[in-house]
Amino acid sequence: MSGSQTHVVIVAGAGPAGMAVAAALSKAGREVIILNRDIKFGGLAEYGIFPSKLKLRGGLKKQYWELLQQKNVHYLGNVTIGNGKDLTVEEVCGLGASAVVFTIGAQGTKAIGVEGDSAQGVFHAKDVVYHFNRLPGFGDRPFDMGKHVAVIGAGDVMVDIAHWLIRYKQVERVTAIVRRGPVERKYNPKEIRSICANMDLDGISAEFARIKDRLTKVGQNPDEVLKAFTDEFTKCEPKVSETKMGFRFLASPKRILVDGNNRVRGLDMEDNRLDPKGEDTVAVGLKEHYEFPCDSVVFAVGDRVDETVGLPYKNGVFTTNPNKTGNDPDDALFQAYDESTGKVMEGVFLAGWARKASEGLVGVAKRDGDWCAEVVERYLGAKTGGGGVNNVLDRLHARLKQRQSRPVDVNGLRALDVAERTFSEKTDCIGEFKFSANQDMLKYIEQTSI
C-alpha cells in the first residue's frame, strides 16, 4: 500500500484515542504516522491508570505494541507540537498527508479559582497522578503532603490519590471532601477495595450523624444510606498503614487558609444542603462556614486543552464544526473549525480529550477514536491519494533535524523496554520500573543505536 495513490494520515497523540484512530485506519490500509509528545506511547493508559494495575496496563500495552509492528504504522515519540515546539500545527498540516487527526488530550489544567490556591500544599489531581505514574517532569517532583490531606471529589481519581496516600505515602489521615452527599458519590465500588481497609468507620458514622437531617429532607434514609455506603467495604486489599480514611459530605471549600509561610493550614468550608432537581439533586450553599484543618489539599477540578498548541480554541476547548452533517457519527463533531474564518480546517480532525476534555477514561477515549476514524475514512473516500508515505516522512525528518529534535522510533522503544526491564528490582516505583526523566530514557536509547 505504499504507492502514489495511498492516503497518508498523521495522528498526533498516542493515547487511547489516538491509538484507536491509528488502529482503525491502518486496518483500512492507510499509511499512518503517529507523532507523540511523550517518548512512550499510551497517554492515559501509561500515565493515568494506577501503576499497580498491571493486568489492565499490560493488556493495553500489548495491543499498542502489536499496532506498532504493522508495516504501515510509523511511530515517532518525543515530538512536541505547538507554538515554540518541535513542530507547529501549520507545519504538521503542511507535510503532505491527506488528513491530520489531533488526539493530544487535555494538556492544560483548569484554574482552581479559590482564594489561596497558590499556597504551598495545594495540588492539582492530574499532577499527583502523573507523579506516582512517573511521567517525565513530574516523577521526580517533590510532593510534601503533610499529615492530613484533603482530596476534593468523590470519583475514581479521588480513590487513586487516596490509594497512593494511604499505601505509599502513609500519611496520618485522608479526607475526601464531597460537595453533595454519599448517595451522589461517583467512584466505582470495586475501586474502593484498594483503600477500604483503612476506613475510619467511627468517623464515618459521626459524619452521617452530622448530615442526617439534610439527607432526610430530600427523602433519603440516613441509616439505609450508611448501610449501603459501608456494605461496599468488602474484599478490601490488605492493610499496610495506619492511615485513617474519612469523608466530609455536603461541603464546599471556599478559601484555602494559610500560615505565615504561605503553607496550607486548613480550608474555609461552607455547608451545603441538597435540593431535588428532576431525578437528581444539586448542592446549594447554606452560607454557614467553618474551618476544616488540613496540611494539604488536592483538587480534582478537571482539565482543559492547551491553547498554545495553535488549533482554534475557545473556552477551554478546541473548536469543532457547529454545522451538523446528519451522518452517523456526525462529521461535524470531529472536524476542527476556525471561527475567525467561519470554515472547517480542511482535513483536520479532533478526537478524545482534544475534542472533549476530561470526558471518560480509556474505554470512552477508544470509542471516540473509533468514531473519528469512521469520519476520516468517509473524508478520504472522496479524496485522491497523496504522494506516498516516504515523501511525508522525508519532510518530517528534515523538519525535525532542522529543529535539532530527538525523535524516538519503534526501535528506540524496544531498546528502552529492554533497559527498563534491567531495573525491575528497584523498589522506588509502584508496579513496573520506569524512568522518570526523558534524558535518562534517551541516554539508554541512543547508546543502543551507536
N, C-alpha and C positions, 0 to 999 in steps of 0.2 A: 504493500500500500504506500510506497514511497514515490510514486510517480508524480508528474506535474499537476495532475488534477486532484490530488489528495488534499483534503482540508486539514489544516493545522489549527489546533486550539490551544491557547495558553491559559492555564488555570493558575491564578495567583492565590496561594494558600494551600496548605496540605493538612488541614484538619479534617474532621469527619465530613463536612460538606464538600470541601474541595476534592477529597479522595473519592467521594461518591460520584461527583461530576466526572472526574478523570476515568473512573472505572467504567461508567456507562458509555462515555464517548470512545474510549479505547476499544471496548467490546463492539461498538458500531463500526470500527475500522478507521477511526480518526487518529491522526498523529497528535499526541498530547504532550505538551511541555508544562511541567509543574515547577513553578517558582515559589519558594518558601522562605519566609523571614528567618525561621529557626534552622539550625543545621539539621535537626531531626524532623522527620515527618510526624504527624499525629495531632498537632494542635492540642485541643482539649483532651483528646484521648491519651496524649502523652503527658501533658502538664496540668490537667484539670481533674482527672479521676484520682481518688485517694491511692497513693502509691502501693499500699499493701494489697490492693485488689488485683492480684497477679493474674488470676484466671481471666477476668474481663479485659485487662490491659493486654494480656498475651494473645487473646483471640483476635482483638483488633489489629495488633501489630502483625500477626501472621497474615491477615487479609491484606494489609498495606504492603508488606514485603512481596507478596505474590503479585500485586498490581505492578510494582516497580520492576519486576522481572520481565514484563511484557516488552517486546521489541519496539512497539510503537508508543512507549511511555518514556519520557526523558525527564529526569529529576535534577533540579539544581536547588540546593539549600543554601542558607547564609546569604540570601539575596533580598535586600530590603527595597521596598517600593514606596515612593513618596517624595515630597519636596526635600532636596538635600540628601537623598538616599542613593543607593546604587543605581536605581532606575526611577524615572518619573512615570506617571500614568501615560503621558503622551508618548514617551519612548517605548513603553511596553506595547501600546496600541500601534506604534509605527514599525514594529518588527516584521510585519508582513503576514501575520496569522489571519485566518478567516474570522476568528472570534476570540475574545478575551473574556474570561469569567473571573471576577474578583470574589474570593471567598476568604478574605483576610481577617474575618472575625471582628469583634468589637475590642479594639486595642486601646481605646480610651476608657477612662473611668469617670462616672458621674460625680460631680461635686457633692459632698455630704450635705452642705448647706446648713450646718448647725454651728452656732457660735462656739468657738473654741476648737474647731475641727483641725487646726494646725498644731495642736498641742502634742508634746511627746507622749506616746502611748495610744495614739489614735491611728487605726489601721483600716485600709480597705480589705474586704474579704478576699478579693482576687489576688492581692499582693501576698497575703498569707498562704493561699492555696499554691501560688507559684513558688513560694519559698519552700514549703515542705515537699513540693514536686521537683525542686532543684532546677527551675528554669533559669538559664543564664541571665545574670543581672539581678536575680532575686535569691538564688540558693545560698549565697554567702552573706547576704544582708542580715545584720543583727535584728532580732525581734525580741526586745525586752518587754515581756508581758506582765511582770509583777506577780502578785499572789492571787488577785481576784480579777477575772476577765469577764467583761460583759460583751456578749455577742448579740447584735441586733438582728433578729429574724427568726423564723421557725421553719425553714426549709432544709433541704438536704445539704446545702452549703454550710449552714449553721452546724449541722451534725458532724460534717467532716472536720470543721475547725475545732469543735469541741473534742472530737476524737484525738486530734493532734495534741491539743492542750492537756487532755487527761492522760493519754497513754505515753506521750513522748516528752512534752514539756513538764508534765506532772505539777502543774500549778495547784494552789490550795482549793480554789473554787472557780467554777464556770457558771455563769447565769445567762440563760437565753432571755432576751428582752423581746416581748411579743406585743405588738400593737393591739391585736384583737385577743380572743380567748382561746382556750385549749381545743375547743371544737374546730376552730378555724386553722389549726396547725397544718403545715403543708408538707412536712417531711414524710418520706416513705417509712412505714412502721418497721420494715426489715432493716433499714439503715440504723435505727436507734439501738440495735443489738450491740453495736460497737462501743456504746457508752452506758448502757442501762445498768451495768453492774455498779456504777458509781452514782446512781441516782440518790439524792438526799430525800428519802421518802417522807421523813418528818417535815422537812422544809416544804415539800410539795403539798402535803396535807394542809399545812398552815397557809400556803398561798391560795389554795382553793377556798379555805375558810374566809380569807380576806376578800375574795371576789364573788362569793356565793350569791349575795343579794343582786349583784349586777347580772349574773347568769340567769337567775330566776326571773328577772324582769323581761327577758326575751324568750321565756318558755323552756329554758334548759335546766334540767335537774342536776344540781351540783354533785350529788352523790353518784348518780349514774355516769356523769361526765368523768368524775375522778376515777371510777372503776374502769371505764373504757380506756382512759389515759394510761393507767398503771398496768392494765392487763397486757399492754403491748411490750412490757418489760420482761420478755421471755427469750430463751435461747441466747442469753447475754454472753458476750465474749468474756473470758476470764479477767478478773480484776487485777490490774498491775500497779495501781497507785491508790493513794488515799484521797484523791481529788473528789470533791463533792460537786455534783451537777444539779442545778436547780433552774427554775423558771420564774419570771416575773411577767404576769399576763396583764392585759388591759393597761398598758403603759407605753408612753412615747417619750423618748429623750428629747428635750427642748434646748438644752445647753450643756456643754461639757465644762465641768468645773475643774480648775487647775490650781496647783500650789504656786509658791513664789518662784519656782524654777520652770514654770510652764509645763509641768508634768500632770497628767490626769490624776485627779483625786476622787472624782465621782461624776454623777450625772444629775442634772436638774430634770426630774421626771414629772410628767403630767399624767394623772389618772384618766382613763377613758371609760366610757360606757359603750355598750353595744346597742345599735339601733337596727331594726329589721330593714332590709332592702330587697324586696322581691323574695326569693328563696334563700337569700344570703343575708349577711349582716355587714354593717360598717362601724368603724370605731369613731366615736365623737368625743372630743376632749371635754373634760369637766372643769377645766381651769383650776384644778386643785393640784398643787405642786409639792414635791418633797425631794429631799436629797438622797440619792442612792449611791453609796460608796463603792468605788472600784478603782483598780490600778491601771487598767487599760480598757479600750473599747474597740470592737471590730464591727464595722458597718458593712452589711451586705446590701448595698444600695443599687446594684445593677451597673450596667456598662453602657458605653456609647462608642460609636465608631470614632476613628482618629481622623479629624478633618484635614490634617496636614498631608494625608495620602494624596489628595489632589482630585478626588472624584467629587462631583456635585453633591453638596452637603446642606442639610437644613435640620435644625432642632435635634441634633444628636444622631441623625441617621443619614446615610447616603440616599439620595432621592431616586425614586423609581417612577416609571411612566404612569401618570394618573388616568390615562385614557384606556379603558379596558378593551380587550380584543374579543372576548367571548370564547376564546379557546380554553381547553381544559388539559393541563393547567394554563392559566392565563399568562400569555407572554408578558403583559404589562407589569406584572408583579416582579419580574426578574430583569427587566430592561432598565439600564442606567439612563437617567433623564436629567437634562440640563435645563433648569427653569429659566436661566438667563436668556436662552435661545428659544425655549419652548419646543425643543426637539429631543427625540431619543438619541443617545450616543450610539451610532451605528456599530453593531457587532460587539457591544459591551454589555455584559450581564453581571448580576449580583446574586449571591446565594449564601445561605447560612446566616451567621450573625452579622455579616456585612450588609445583609438585607433587613434582618430583624434582630437587633442586638438583644442578647440575653434571653432569646426565645428557645426554651428547652435545652436539652443536652445532646448526647451523641446520637440517639435514635432520631430525634427531631431534625438535627442538622443533616443526617444522612438522607432522610426523606426529602428535605428541601433541595439537597444536591441532586437527587434523582429527578425531581420535578424540573429543576433548572436544566438538566441535561436534555430532557424532552423538548424544552423550549429551544435550546440551542440546536438540536437536531432539526427541528422544524425550520429554523432560520437557515441552516446550512443546506437544507434540501432545495432551497430556492436560489442558491448562490453557486457560482462557478468556482471550482477548486483553485487553490493558490499555487505558489511556485515551489512547493516542496519543503519538507521539514529541515533539510540540510541548509537551505538558504536562510531560514529563520534562525536556526541555531548558530550559524556563522555570524549573523548580525548581532545576535545576543552575546556571544562570547567576545566579539570585538568591542562591544559597548562595555562589558564588564571588565575587560582587560584595560580599557582606557580609564576606567574609574578605579583601577587597582583593587578590584573586589577579589574575594577569595571564595568563589562558589564551591559547593561540595556536591559531587555527583553520587550515584548509587555505589560506585566502587569505594568512594570515601566513607559512605555509610557503613559498608561492610567492614572496613578497617576499624572504624570507630566501635562497632559492635564487638569485634574481637578484643579491642583494647579494654572496653568496659568490663567484659567478662573476666579479664585477668584480675580485676579489682573486686570481684564478687564477695570476697571475705571481709571487706571493710564494713565496719559496723555503724558508720555515721550517717547512713542512708536508711530511709524507710523503704522496704521492698528491695528492688534491684538497685545495684550501684549505677549511678550516672554522674558524669562530670557536670559541675555547676557553672563552668565558665567556658565561653567559646574558645578562648585562647588555648585551654587545655585540650579541647576536642581537636582543634586544628593542628596542634603540635603532633598528636598521635596520627592523625590522618595524613599529614604531609610527610611524616617520617616514613610511612609505608610506600609513598609514591616516589621517593628519591632513588 
